[in-house]
């Protein structure tokens, strides 16, 4: 059952209702979303975050030579965090991401995740990235400093142009591109991993989770 409070969009959204994608083309994406759900890195629980759903996942889609603002990606829809299984109707396509205008252009049977600006920023900054995973892990987030994980400032809220700008600074000033992970200091337990494959992005999440648990 969808949670009515989840997924507060903080950007301007131009959304066109279209038919669902063929999920057979995105089995790996959906499989990793299921893995993160089983690990409670994506989900919804009344005792966490005032009952709001949390976490999302995306995959870049062709054309891969598009300009940064037009790097298309498929992403889990808003208000889907609490669902154990997603169908094709739970994914949206972002066709344009312009943080400087606080604008997302998307299509599909559902509105895209509230973190779409952050996902789009990663794809714009790293042309090799094909998958982005946004999880909520108190273990990783609380040990970010000890694990030397690049982290955005505490006063920067999620899903905003300010977050996109903060991510840009991380790419310019830290080794985040090599680490494939960063934490969101102002978004409780928020962790982003990314990679050239779903396995690379997913393994980065699991690797740092194991390191955090070992601290």
N, C-alpha and C positions, 0 to 999 in steps of 0.2 A: 504493500500500500504506500502511495506517495505521501510524503510529509509536506504539509502546506507551507511550512516556514522555510524550507531549505532553498538555497540558491538565490539569494538576493542579488539581482543584477545591479552593478554600480556603473555600468557603461551604457551609452546609447546603443540600441540594437535595432538594426533593420533586418527583419526576419521575414522570409518568404516561405509559406507552407508548400512543401513539395512531398512527393512520395518518399518512402523510406529507401535507404540504400540496400543493396544485396549484401547481407551480412556474411555470406560465403566468401566474399572478398576480404573480410576483416576478421577472420577466425582467430588469428594470433592476438589481435588487439582485444577481442572479447575474452579470450582465454586468460590473458594477463589481468584484465579487469576482474575476472572471477578469482584469480589467485590473490589479488590485493584485498578483495572482499573477504575471502576465507581467513586471511591474516589480520582482519579488522583494521587494515590500513585505509580502506574505503568502507563506508557503512553509515549506520544511523543507530543511535542508542539514546534512550531518554536521560541517561546519566552523563552523557558527553555533549558539550557545546549546546546546552539548553534544548536538546532534542533535535537540533538541526542535522541534516545529512552532511556528509563530508567526503572529500576525495573525488578525483576524476582522472580520466586518461584520454590521450589523443594520439593520432597518427597522421603524419603528413601524407598528402596525396598529390598526384601529378597535376600540373606540370612542375617539375622540380627545378626548372631554370627561371621560375617566375621571380619578379622583384620581391624584396622582403615583405612589403605590405600585402602582397597578393599570393603569399604562400598558403595554399589551401590545406585544411586539415579536417579530419573527422574527429569529433569529440563527444563524450557522453553528455547527455542532455541535463538540463537543470531538473532538480527534484528526483534524481534517480539513485542517490547514494544508498538508500536503504533497501534497494531491490537486489536480491541474491543472484538473479539471472537477468540479463538484458537481452531484449530482442532488437530487431532492426529499427523499430519505432522509437527506440530510446537513444538514438544517435542523431547528431546534427552535423552539417558541413559548414565550416567557417570559410567564406570565400574572400574575405577582406578583413584585415586587422590593422587599425590605425590608432595606436595609443595617443598620439599627439592630438587627435580629435576626440578621444574617448569613445571610439566607434568600432563596433563589430558588425559586419554584414554576414548573414548566415541564411541557410536554407535547410529544409527538412521538416519532418513531422513534429518536431519538438524544438524548443529554444535551447541554445547551447549553454554549457556550464558557465557559472558566474566567474570562473577563473580563465575564461577564454583569452582575455588580454594577456595574461601571463604566459599561457601556452604559445600564443602567437609571437610574443616577444622572444621566447627561446628560439623558435624556428627562424625568426628574422635575424637573430644574432649568430646562430650556428647553422650554416647551410647543410652540415652533415647530419644534423638531428632529424630523425624520422619518427621518434616516439617521445612523448613527454608523459610522465606520471606524477600526479599530485596526490600525495598520501598525507594522512595525519598520524604521526608516530610520536607519542610523548617521549619514548625512549631515545630516538635520534635527536629530536628537537631539544631536549633538556641536556644532552651531552654534546651539542654542536660545537661549543668552544673547545672542549677537551679533544674532540675529534678533528678540530681545525676545519670545520665545514664553513664555507662562505655563507654569510647570513645578511639578509636585508635589514635595514634599521627598524627598531621597535615601533617607531611612529608612522610607519608606512602601512596602510591598510591593504587588504587583498583586493584583487580584481579592479584596480584603479590605474590611471596613467602614472601615478606616483610609483606604484609597484613596478610597472614596466620600466620606468626610468631607473629605479633602484637595481633591477635585474641587469640593465644595460651597464650600469656602473660596476657590478660584480664581474661582468665579462671583460670590462676594460681594465680593472684594477686587481683582480685575483686570478687564481688558477682554476676557476670554476669549470672552464671548458675541458680541462684535463680530468678533474674530479668527477664530473657528470652529476653533481649534486649541489643543492643549496637549500638553506632553510629560510623561512620567512619569519623574521623576528617579531613582527607585529601581528602575526596570524597564528594563534596558539596551535602548536604541534604540526604546523604546516611544513611539509618537505617536498621538494621537487627533484626528480631525477630525469635524465634524458639520455638518448643515445642514438646511434646509427641503426640500431635494431631494437626490437622489443626486449630481447634477451639482455642486451647491454644496459638498457634503462632499468629493467627489472632486477638484474643482478647488482647494479649499483645500490638500489634500495635495500636489497637483502644483505649485501655486504656490510653496509653501514649500520643496519639494524643489528647484525651479529656483533659488530664492534662496539655498538652502544651497550648492548646487553653484557658485554665482557668488561666494561669499565667498572 
